[in-house]
Amino acid sequence: MTATTSPDLFALLSTTEFHSDINGRTRQGTRHEALTDPATGQPWGTVSHNVDLVDEAVAVARATYASGEWRSVSNLQRADVLDAIGRGIDARVDEIAALETLANGKPFPATKAEVAVSARWWQYYAALLRTTREERLSISATKEATLRYEPVGVVTLITPFNGAFSLGTWKLAPALASGNAVIIKPPLNSPGSSILLKQIVTEAGVPNGAVTIVQGGTGVGQRLVEHKSVDMVSFTGSTAAAAQVGMSVSSHLGHFVAEAGGKSAHIIFDDAPLDDAVTAVVQGGFSATGQTCVAGLGCSCNTVWRTNSPLRCWSACPGCASVPPRRPGYISARSPRSSSSSASSR
């Protein structure tokens, strides 16, 4: 058994069955899917989903926002809650990291480091809330403007398979800091860490209706981004999917933010030390099983590099399968633990 699926990882989990969470209530979907460890191909949990839960989730978020239960809380009080969320994440780093590792195949130390850093984001936005003030700006001798930061309303966050928790934190922390009501749609094959995040934010003092988790795949995501009661969508995924989501959101004049694409080539200059360049290429391409938007999966280089370095790269990656160069000056490699779908998700 590999380190990815060691009994110690499973011992860290409180559950392997995941459902939607709407207004603090667990809502089972009508469809059930097995969760598979990409490192071994073995099933390790289940997730239920149902596209018909979207309307209920949006209605709860809209009602919570309209009530002012969260957005009317003062900046200083919200800051205290965000700090508590950071502490809650620190207390459950291992469990969250285990869920991420089983879902996306990254090594446990890598996901543990990601989760630990995620806790710091909550502290950052807590500090921002304590220091941000309404500003008056002089426009002319007779005019002035007021700069005030206000929530958007109901915000949908669509997170990627290769970083459901870390990318979810990047989106959720500023959305909650601003006083929005949030709906998170995690990846269908990585549902667990978002449920744990929901538990942590609730325990810290965020009202149930202010954070909703809706499990599902493309159908659920499409219903969310087309919903006229959703004011903003934040999406991380492929460039093609981002373009489609953007068109759907803009059809009802919603706000749209996307992080799309990624994976650029390394640029190796003529005077680069070959040993150092080999190390950079290997680390850039294979760290976190290549599942990162900054992974360098190719090289733009000169003839000397093309002649002398490919075999050195492969020898530095024992157990990794190589792919022949697709064009002059381009070197590509894949790790057996890296899923093509997950690698393209960022």
Solvent accessible surface area in square Angstrom, and as a share of the most:
residue,aa,sasa,rsa
1,M,184,0.82
2,T,52,0.30
3,A,84,0.65
4,T,3,0.02
5,T,11,0.06
6,S,28,0.18
7,P,93,0.59
8,D,108,0.56
9,L,7,0.03
10,F,76,0.32
11,A,85,0.66
12,L,64,0.32
13,L,24,0.12
14,S,87,0.56
15,T,60,0.35
16,T,47,0.28
17,E,106,0.47
18,F,5,0.02
19,H,28,0.12
20,S,1,0.01
21,D,22,0.12
22,I,0,0.00
23,N,72,0.37
24,G,36,0.35
25,R,133,0.49
26,T,92,0.54
27,R,67,0.25
28,Q,118,0.52
29,G,6,0.06
30,T,106,0.62
31,R,149,0.54
32,H,106,0.47
33,E,56,0.25
34,A,71,0.55
35,L,2,0.01
36,T,66,0.38
37,D,1,0.00
38,P,43,0.27
39,A,25,0.20
40,T,47,0.27
41,G,47,0.45
42,Q,111,0.49
43,P,94,0.59
44,W,21,0.07
45,G,11,0.10
46,T,54,0.31
47,V,1,0.00
48,S,0,0.00
49,H,11,0.05
50,N,24,0.12
51,V,54,0.31
52,D,95,0.49
53,L,10,0.05
54,V,0,0.00
55,D,71,0.37
56,E,51,0.23
57,A,0,0.00
58,V,2,0.01
59,A,61,0.47
60,V,26,0.15
61,A,0,0.00
62,R,77,0.28
63,A,63,0.49
64,T,13,0.08
65,Y,39,0.15
66,A,67,0.52
67,S,77,0.50
68,G,7,0.07
69,E,101,0.45
70,W,7,0.03
71,R,90,0.33
72,S,86,0.55
73,V,38,0.22
74,S,54,0.35
75,N,57,0.29
76,L,103,0.51
77,Q,106,0.47
78,R,18,0.06
79,A,0,0.00
80,D,83,0.43
81,V,23,0.13
82,L,0,0.00
83,D,30,0.16
84,A,23,0.18
85,I,0,0.00
86,G,0,0.00
87,R,146,0.53
88,G,20,0.20
89,I,0,0.00
90,D,62,0.32
91,A,86,0.67
92,R,60,0.22
93,V,18,0.10
94,D,54,0.28
95,E,24,0.11
96,I,0,0.00
97,A,0,0.00
98,A,0,0.00
99,L,7,0.04
100,E,4,0.02
101,T,0,0.00
102,L,0,0.00
103,A,3,0.02
104,N,1,0.01
105,G,0,0.00
106,K,6,0.02
107,P,48,0.30
108,F,50,0.21
109,P,98,0.62
110,A,28,0.21
111,T,1,0.00
112,K,80,0.34
113,A,57,0.44
114,E,48,0.22
115,V,2,0.01
116,A,36,0.28
117,V,88,0.51
118,S,1,0.01
119,A,0,0.00
120,R,102,0.37
121,W,85,0.30
122,W,0,0.00
123,Q,72,0.32
124,Y,117,0.45
125,Y,36,0.14
126,A,0,0.00
127,A,51,0.40
128,L,77,0.39
129,L,17,0.08
130,R,82,0.30
131,T,100,0.58
132,T,40,0.23
133,R,146,0.53
134,E,92,0.41
135,E,79,0.35
136,R,160,0.58
137,L,79,0.39
138,S,99,0.64
139,I,107,0.54
140,S,56,0.36
141,A,111,0.86
142,T,125,0.73
143,K,135,0.57
144,E,106,0.47
145,A,38,0.30
146,T,56,0.32
147,L,68,0.34
148,R,135,0.49
149,Y,146,0.55
150,E,114,0.51
151,P,36,0.23
152,V,60,0.34
153,G,0,0.00
154,V,0,0.00
155,V,5,0.03
156,T,0,0.00
157,L,3,0.01
158,I,13,0.07
159,T,6,0.04
160,P,5,0.03
161,F,22,0.09
162,N,3,0.01
163,G,1,0.01
164,A,1,0.01
165,F,2,0.01
166,S,12,0.08
167,L,6,0.03
168,G,2,0.02
169,T,0,0.00
170,W,106,0.37
171,K,23,0.10
172,L,0,0.00
173,A,0,0.00
174,P,37,0.23
175,A,11,0.08
176,L,0,0.00
177,A,7,0.05
178,S,48,0.31
179,G,1,0.01
180,N,7,0.04
181,A,2,0.01
182,V,0,0.00
183,I,0,0.00
184,I,2,0.01
185,K,15,0.06
186,P,0,0.00
187,P,13,0.08
188,L,49,0.24
189,N,71,0.37
190,S,1,0.01
191,P,0,0.00
192,G,4,0.03
193,S,1,0.01
194,S,3,0.02
195,I,25,0.13
196,L,6,0.03
197,L,3,0.02
198,K,5,0.02
199,Q,71,0.32
200,I,3,0.02
201,V,1,0.00
202,T,49,0.28
203,E,132,0.59
204,A,22,0.17
205,G,46,0.44
206,V,4,0.02
207,P,23,0.15
208,N,60,0.31
209,G,4,0.04
210,A,0,0.00
211,V,1,0.00
212,T,0,0.00
213,I,0,0.00
214,V,0,0.00
215,Q,0,0.00
216,G,0,0.00
217,G,21,0.20
218,T,120,0.70
219,G,45,0.44
220,V,3,0.02
221,G,8,0.08
222,Q,73,0.33
223,R,81,0.30
224,L,0,0.00
225,V,1,0.00
226,E,87,0.39
227,H,42,0.19
228,K,174,0.74
229,S,40,0.26
230,V,2,0.01
231,D,39,0.20
232,M,40,0.18
233,V,0,0.00
234,S,13,0.08
235,F,17,0.07
236,T,5,0.03
237,G,6,0.05
238,S,39,0.25
239,T,86,0.50
240,A,69,0.54
241,A,33,0.26
242,A,9,0.07
243,A,58,0.45
244,Q,117,0.52
245,V,17,0.10
246,G,14,0.13
247,M,131,0.58
248,S,17,0.11
249,V,0,0.00
250,S,63,0.41
251,S,91,0.59
252,H,35,0.16
253,L,164,0.81
254,G,18,0.18
255,H,108,0.48
256,F,68,0.29
257,V,79,0.45
258,A,46,0.36
259,E,60,0.27
260,A,45,0.35
261,G,22,0.21
262,G,53,0.51
263,K,45,0.19
264,S,86,0.55
265,A,45,0.35
266,H,40,0.18
267,I,117,0.60
268,I,20,0.10
269,F,142,0.59
270,D,118,0.61
271,D,127,0.66
272,A,30,0.23
273,P,84,0.53
274,L,48,0.24
275,D,91,0.47
276,D,92,0.48
277,A,8,0.06
278,V,14,0.08
279,T,70,0.40
280,A,51,0.39
281,V,18,0.10
282,V,25,0.14
283,Q,117,0.52
284,G,20,0.19
285,G,8,0.07
286,F,39,0.16
287,S,59,0.38
288,A,24,0.18
289,T,9,0.05
290,G,4,0.04
291,Q,1,0.01
292,T,28,0.16
293,C,30,0.18
294,V,121,0.70
295,A,1,0.01
296,G,7,0.06
297,L,50,0.25
298,G,3,0.02
299,C,2,0.01
300,S,60,0.39
301,C,21,0.13
302,N,38,0.20
303,T,84,0.49
304,V,85,0.49
305,W,2,0.01
306,R,91,0.33
307,T,100,0.58
308,N,72,0.37
309,S,0,0.00
310,P,26,0.17
311,L,144,0.71
312,R,91,0.33
313,C,2,0.01
314,W,59,0.21
315,S,88,0.57
316,A,50,0.39
317,C,10,0.06
318,P,119,0.75
319,G,72,0.69
320,C,45,0.27
321,A,65,0.50
322,S,58,0.37
323,V,35,0.20
324,P,102,0.64
325,P,78,0.49
326,R,161,0.59
327,R,144,0.52
328,P,119,0.75
329,G,9,0.09
330,Y,28,0.11
331,I,9,0.05
332,S,13,0.08
333,A,17,0.13
334,R,153,0.56
335,S,16,0.10
336,P,97,0.61
337,R,81,0.30
338,S,28,0.18
339,S,32,0.21
340,S,90,0.58
341,S,75,0.48
342,S,0,0.00
343,A,17,0.13
344,S,68,0.44
345,S,19,0.12
346,R,21,0.08
